[in-house]
Amino acid sequence: MCSPDMFKDPCTIALESDKQLMKIMTEPAPTKADTFALAENYANHIIDGMDTDSLAQFAFDMLLDEYSKLSWDAITEEIVDLYDEDTLIDLLPDAQGNQSA
């Protein structure tokens, strides 16, 4: 099946895109629900374009960015709450440097 746009010239397609964009820009302000839906669609679009390594790096970067804003006490409390004290001990910087294989 052929797309109707397949037979349009590039100038016509660009003009139609410009008209759609102008319509979006001149409509009343979007609601919070509209903004959330747009953000959700955009997030899905970004994720769909990523491979597994990119997703893992993105998750790491986002987590590190958020945790770097927290205090030592807040981070250690979360680790103990979500895991346990042994995990906290394993993750302490001094514990990692002193571990022997």
Distance bins in CASP14 RR format, pairs under 12 A and 6 or more apart:
PFRMAT RR
TARGET T0000
AUTHOR 0000-0000-0000
RMODE 2
METHOD distances of the structure
MODEL  1
2 8 0 0 0 0 0 1 0 0 0 0 0
3 13 0 0 0 0 0 1 0 0 0 0 0
4 12 0 0 0 0 0 1 0 0 0 0 0
4 13 0 0 0 0 0 1 0 0 0 0 0
4 16 0 0 0 0 0 1 0 0 0 0 0
5 12 0 0 0 0 1 0 0 0 0 0 0
5 13 1 0 1 0 0 0 0 0 0 0 0
5 14 0 0 0 0 0 1 0 0 0 0 0
5 16 0 0 0 0 1 0 0 0 0 0 0
5 17 0 0 0 0 0 1 0 0 0 0 0
6 12 0 0 0 0 0 1 0 0 0 0 0
6 13 0 0 0 0 0 1 0 0 0 0 0
7 13 0 0 0 0 0 1 0 0 0 0 0
8 14 0 0 0 0 1 0 0 0 0 0 0
8 15 0 0 0 0 1 0 0 0 0 0 0
8 16 1 0 0 1 0 0 0 0 0 0 0
8 17 0 0 0 0 0 1 0 0 0 0 0
9 15 0 0 0 0 1 0 0 0 0 0 0
9 16 0 0 0 0 0 1 0 0 0 0 0
10 16 0 0 0 0 0 1 0 0 0 0 0
10 17 0 0 0 0 0 1 0 0 0 0 0
11 17 0 0 0 0 0 1 0 0 0 0 0
11 18 0 0 0 0 0 1 0 0 0 0 0
12 18 0 0 0 0 0 1 0 0 0 0 0
12 19 0 0 0 0 0 1 0 0 0 0 0
13 19 0 0 0 0 0 1 0 0 0 0 0
13 20 0 0 0 0 0 1 0 0 0 0 0
14 20 0 0 0 0 0 1 0 0 0 0 0
14 21 0 0 0 0 0 1 0 0 0 0 0
15 21 0 0 0 0 0 1 0 0 0 0 0
15 22 0 0 0 0 0 1 0 0 0 0 0
16 22 0 0 0 0 0 1 0 0 0 0 0
16 23 0 0 0 0 0 1 0 0 0 0 0
17 23 0 0 0 0 0 1 0 0 0 0 0
17 24 0 0 0 0 0 1 0 0 0 0 0
18 24 0 0 0 0 0 1 0 0 0 0 0
18 25 0 0 0 0 0 1 0 0 0 0 0
19 25 0 0 0 0 0 1 0 0 0 0 0
19 26 0 0 0 0 0 1 0 0 0 0 0
20 26 0 0 0 0 0 1 0 0 0 0 0
20 27 0 0 0 0 0 1 0 0 0 0 0
21 27 0 0 0 0 0 1 0 0 0 0 0
24 30 0 0 0 0 1 0 0 0 0 0 0
24 34 0 0 0 0 0 1 0 0 0 0 0
24 38 0 0 0 0 0 1 0 0 0 0 0
27 34 0 0 0 0 1 0 0 0 0 0 0
28 34 0 0 0 0 0 1 0 0 0 0 0
29 35 0 0 0 0 1 0 0 0 0 0 0
30 36 0 0 0 0 1 0 0 0 0 0 0
30 37 0 0 0 0 1 0 0 0 0 0 0
30 38 1 0 0 1 0 0 0 0 0 0 0
30 39 0 0 0 0 0 1 0 0 0 0 0
31 37 0 0 0 0 1 0 0 0 0 0 0
31 38 0 0 0 0 0 1 0 0 0 0 0
32 38 0 0 0 0 0 1 0 0 0 0 0
32 39 0 0 0 0 0 1 0 0 0 0 0
33 39 0 0 0 0 0 1 0 0 0 0 0
33 40 0 0 0 0 0 1 0 0 0 0 0
34 40 0 0 0 0 0 1 0 0 0 0 0
34 41 0 0 0 0 0 1 0 0 0 0 0
35 41 0 0 0 0 0 1 0 0 0 0 0
35 42 0 0 0 0 0 1 0 0 0 0 0
36 42 0 0 0 0 0 1 0 0 0 0 0
36 43 0 0 0 0 0 1 0 0 0 0 0
37 43 0 0 0 0 0 1 0 0 0 0 0
37 44 0 0 0 0 0 1 0 0 0 0 0
38 44 0 0 0 0 0 1 0 0 0 0 0
38 45 0 0 0 0 0 1 0 0 0 0 0
39 45 0 0 0 0 0 1 0 0 0 0 0
39 46 0 0 0 0 0 1 0 0 0 0 0
40 46 0 0 0 0 0 1 0 0 0 0 0
40 47 0 0 0 0 0 1 0 0 0 0 0
41 47 0 0 0 0 0 1 0 0 0 0 0
41 48 0 0 0 0 0 1 0 0 0 0 0
42 48 0 0 0 0 0 1 0 0 0 0 0
42 49 0 0 0 0 0 1 0 0 0 0 0
43 49 0 0 0 0 0 1 0 0 0 0 0
43 50 0 0 0 0 0 1 0 0 0 0 0
43 55 0 0 0 0 0 1 0 0 0 0 0
43 58 0 0 0 0 0 1 0 0 0 0 0
43 62 0 0 0 0 0 1 0 0 0 0 0
44 50 0 0 0 0 0 1 0 0 0 0 0
46 54 0 0 0 0 1 0 0 0 0 0 0
46 55 0 0 0 0 1 0 0 0 0 0 0
46 58 0 0 0 0 1 0 0 0 0 0 0
46 62 0 0 0 0 0 1 0 0 0 0 0
47 54 0 0 0 0 1 0 0 0 0 0 0
47 55 1 0 0 1 0 0 0 0 0 0 0
47 58 0 0 0 0 1 0 0 0 0 0 0
47 59 0 0 0 0 0 1 0 0 0 0 0
48 54 0 0 0 0 0 1 0 0 0 0 0
48 55 0 0 0 0 0 1 0 0 0 0 0
49 55 0 0 0 0 1 0 0 0 0 0 0
49 58 0 0 0 0 0 1 0 0 0 0 0
50 56 0 0 0 0 1 0 0 0 0 0 0
50 57 0 0 0 0 1 0 0 0 0 0 0
50 58 1 0 0 1 0 0 0 0 0 0 0
50 59 0 0 0 0 0 1 0 0 0 0 0
51 57 0 0 0 0 1 0 0 0 0 0 0
51 58 0 0 0 0 0 1 0 0 0 0 0
52 58 0 0 0 0 0 1 0 0 0 0 0
52 59 0 0 0 0 0 1 0 0 0 0 0
53 59 0 0 0 0 0 1 0 0 0 0 0
53 60 0 0 0 0 0 1 0 0 0 0 0
54 60 0 0 0 0 0 1 0 0 0 0 0
54 61 0 0 0 0 0 1 0 0 0 0 0
55 61 0 0 0 0 0 1 0 0 0 0 0
55 62 0 0 0 0 0 1 0 0 0 0 0
56 62 0 0 0 0 0 1 0 0 0 0 0
56 63 0 0 0 0 0 1 0 0 0 0 0
57 63 0 0 0 0 0 1 0 0 0 0 0
57 64 0 0 0 0 0 1 0 0 0 0 0
58 64 0 0 0 0 0 1 0 0 0 0 0
58 65 0 0 0 0 0 1 0 0 0 0 0
59 65 0 0 0 0 0 1 0 0 0 0 0
59 66 0 0 0 0 0 1 0 0 0 0 0
60 66 0 0 0 0 0 1 0 0 0 0 0
60 67 0 0 0 0 0 1 0 0 0 0 0
60 68 0 0 0 0 0 1 0 0 0 0 0
61 67 0 0 0 0 0 1 0 0 0 0 0
61 68 0 0 0 0 0 1 0 0 0 0 0
62 68 0 0 0 0 0 1 0 0 0 0 0
62 69 0 0 0 0 0 1 0 0 0 0 0
63 69 0 0 0 0 0 1 0 0 0 0 0
63 70 0 0 0 0 0 1 0 0 0 0 0
63 75 0 0 0 0 0 1 0 0 0 0 0
63 78 0 0 0 0 0 1 0 0 0 0 0
64 70 0 0 0 0 0 1 0 0 0 0 0
64 75 0 0 0 0 0 1 0 0 0 0 0
66 74 0 0 0 0 0 1 0 0 0 0 0
66 75 0 0 0 0 0 1 0 0 0 0 0
66 78 0 0 0 0 0 1 0 0 0 0 0
67 74 0 0 0 0 1 0 0 0 0 0 0
67 75 1 0 1 0 0 0 0 0 0 0 0
67 76 0 0 0 0 0 1 0 0 0 0 0
67 78 0 0 0 0 1 0 0 0 0 0 0
67 79 0 0 0 0 1 0 0 0 0 0 0
67 91 0 0 0 0 0 1 0 0 0 0 0
68 74 0 0 0 0 0 1 0 0 0 0 0
68 75 0 0 0 0 1 0 0 0 0 0 0
69 75 0 0 0 0 0 1 0 0 0 0 0
70 76 0 0 0 0 1 0 0 0 0 0 0
70 77 0 0 0 0 1 0 0 0 0 0 0
70 78 1 0 0 1 0 0 0 0 0 0 0
70 79 0 0 0 0 0 1 0 0 0 0 0
71 77 0 0 0 0 1 0 0 0 0 0 0
71 78 0 0 0 0 0 1 0 0 0 0 0
72 78 0 0 0 0 0 1 0 0 0 0 0
72 79 0 0 0 0 0 1 0 0 0 0 0
72 88 0 0 0 0 0 1 0 0 0 0 0
72 91 0 0 0 0 0 1 0 0 0 0 0
72 92 0 0 0 0 0 1 0 0 0 0 0
72 93 0 0 0 0 0 1 0 0 0 0 0
73 79 0 0 0 0 0 1 0 0 0 0 0
73 80 0 0 0 0 0 1 0 0 0 0 0
73 88 0 0 0 0 0 1 0 0 0 0 0
74 80 0 0 0 0 0 1 0 0 0 0 0
74 81 0 0 0 0 0 1 0 0 0 0 0
75 81 0 0 0 0 0 1 0 0 0 0 0
75 82 0 0 0 0 0 1 0 0 0 0 0
75 83 0 0 0 0 0 1 0 0 0 0 0
75 88 0 0 0 0 1 0 0 0 0 0 0
75 91 0 0 0 0 1 0 0 0 0 0 0
75 92 0 0 0 0 0 1 0 0 0 0 0
75 93 0 0 0 0 0 1 0 0 0 0 0
76 82 0 0 0 0 0 1 0 0 0 0 0
76 83 0 0 0 0 0 1 0 0 0 0 0
76 84 0 0 0 0 0 1 0 0 0 0 0
76 85 0 0 0 0 1 0 0 0 0 0 0
76 87 0 0 0 0 0 1 0 0 0 0 0
76 88 1 0 1 0 0 0 0 0 0 0 0
76 89 0 0 0 0 0 1 0 0 0 0 0
76 91 0 0 0 0 1 0 0 0 0 0 0
76 92 0 0 0 0 1 0 0 0 0 0 0
76 93 0 0 0 0 0 1 0 0 0 0 0
77 83 0 0 0 0 0 1 0 0 0 0 0
77 85 0 0 0 0 0 1 0 0 0 0 0
77 88 0 0 0 0 1 0 0 0 0 0 0
78 87 0 0 0 0 0 1 0 0 0 0 0
78 88 0 0 0 0 1 0 0 0 0 0 0
78 91 0 0 0 0 0 1 0 0 0 0 0
79 85 0 0 0 0 1 0 0 0 0 0 0
79 86 0 0 0 0 0 1 0 0 0 0 0
79 87 1 0 1 0 0 0 0 0 0 0 0
79 88 1 0 1 0 0 0 0 0 0 0 0
79 89 0 0 0 0 1 0 0 0 0 0 0
79 90 0 0 0 0 1 0 0 0 0 0 0
79 91 1 0 0 1 0 0 0 0 0 0 0
79 92 0 0 0 0 1 0 0 0 0 0 0
80 86 0 0 0 0 1 0 0 0 0 0 0
80 87 1 0 0 1 0 0 0 0 0 0 0
80 88 1 0 1 0 0 0 0 0 0 0 0
80 89 0 0 0 0 1 0 0 0 0 0 0
80 90 0 0 0 0 0 1 0 0 0 0 0
80 91 0 0 0 0 0 1 0 0 0 0 0
80 92 0 0 0 0 0 1 0 0 0 0 0
81 87 0 0 0 0 0 1 0 0 0 0 0
81 88 0 0 0 0 0 1 0 0 0 0 0
82 88 0 0 0 0 0 1 0 0 0 0 0
82 91 0 0 0 0 0 1 0 0 0 0 0
83 89 0 0 0 0 0 1 0 0 0 0 0
83 90 0 0 0 0 1 0 0 0 0 0 0
83 91 0 0 0 0 1 0 0 0 0 0 0
84 90 0 0 0 0 1 0 0 0 0 0 0
84 91 0 0 0 0 0 1 0 0 0 0 0
85 91 0 0 0 0 0 1 0 0 0 0 0
85 92 0 0 0 0 0 1 0 0 0 0 0
85 95 0 0 0 0 0 1 0 0 0 0 0
86 92 0 0 0 0 0 1 0 0 0 0 0
86 95 0 0 0 0 0 1 0 0 0 0 0
87 95 0 0 0 0 0 1 0 0 0 0 0
88 95 0 0 0 0 1 0 0 0 0 0 0
89 95 1 0 1 0 0 0 0 0 0 0 0
89 96 0 0 0 0 0 1 0 0 0 0 0
89 98 0 0 0 0 0 1 0 0 0 0 0
89 99 0 0 0 0 0 1 0 0 0 0 0
90 96 1 0 0 1 0 0 0 0 0 0 0
90 97 0 0 0 0 0 1 0 0 0 0 0
90 98 0 0 0 0 0 1 0 0 0 0 0
90 99 0 0 0 0 1 0 0 0 0 0 0
91 97 0 0 0 0 0 1 0 0 0 0 0
91 99 0 0 0 0 0 1 0 0 0 0 0
92 98 0 0 0 0 1 0 0 0 0 0 0
92 99 0 0 0 0 0 1 0 0 0 0 0
93 99 0 0 0 0 0 1 0 0 0 0 0
END
